[in-house]
């Protein structure tokens, strides 16, 4: 009877989705640890961290590509191997331990042979983290990135010295990295801070990961929360791991597995053990549910505050429009109250458009009848034609005087006339005595 009860409980939890075989998904990992730097002090633990993490991931069913102490070319080749294995994978994982730096808000990983003695070397000697993230996000729906790369970095100081006043773009540690949909990024410490290499065999961050990754049925969010607690305790609060997650579902390194009682008789102690396991699993499920609920509440509160700000901005805009209309109406009423004053006579009664017609009989460049339109403003006008430029004036008594110039300001002719009302008549005399004719003016408005 006890055997049947235990078996029934197992079936219930399997149906509820608590256990899923690792073989159900294809999981691929890239693990890199750089220690023996050529232009910076050797780091003791990254190669140990990468070796240990690789071994655990392989045990957990990951197809692992491992790189230890990689120069720039080897780094690129290892990423290429990882890219090929990502094809058709369900889960992609990247773990990096070694030197990293941020420049202008972008994060870079440092191969062994990186020197970074000038600004241009950054493009050729370092590996942009964003390149690896894009590669993973294009290939798989679930991506996990773990960066133990915030150690105190002399390479960043080399680059800062070469950049001079522009070195303000080089930050301490790594910068905040936004994750795409389905991606989790975990830093060994918060953005802009420096992580410790550790005095033991592994760094504080890697030690926490190794301790909790193999816990059956533990969601990655709870794994990282436990790692955070371990690191804070180990570093006396000087290092606080930080996570940015856009995962859309749950992920466990190791699925929850319930085993049937192997002995034929079974006993109360075995049932108590199973009950304790289920109790802990339920506690972990509730903790994860509470964490997700808090996130949902924070998002709802943010949306609420945003809506309030939008309503406030809209109300302010409406008040401004109403105030503007009120001021305009007040100005209009005051304008209506002012007594009308008869407009004064213009100082230039002949301002406006005129048509000038020249009838030249003989001896001119353009024999016959020609005309042009001039616009008089404040008693003067300038007219630029295809071959000739005319400049002149009309006095308040109707005296019209104009000079005609060829291209290059060579004097060509003089025009004079007397205007009465909307019409005027006069004479044109060219530079040559033989070039002459009559001038007629007609107002057009």
GIFEN-V40118 format. One record per helix or strand. SS is the DSSP state (h for helix, s for strand). FROM is the first residue (numbers start at 1). LEN is the number of residues. If there is no record, write none. Layout:
# GIFEN-V40118
ss=[SS:SS]
from=[FROM:FROM]
len=[LEN:LEN]
This chain:
# GIFEN-V40118
ss=[h:h:s:h:s:h:s:s:s:h:s:h:s:s:h:s:s:s:h:s:h:s:s:h:s:s:s:s:s:s:s:s]
from=[2:22:27:46:63:72:91:100:106:119:126:129:142:151:154:170:183:195:204:219:220:242:252:268:352:368:380:388:399:410:423:436]
len=[14:3:7:14:6:15:7:4:5:7:3:11:7:1:16:2:5:1:9:1:15:4:1:70:9:10:5:7:8:11:8:8]
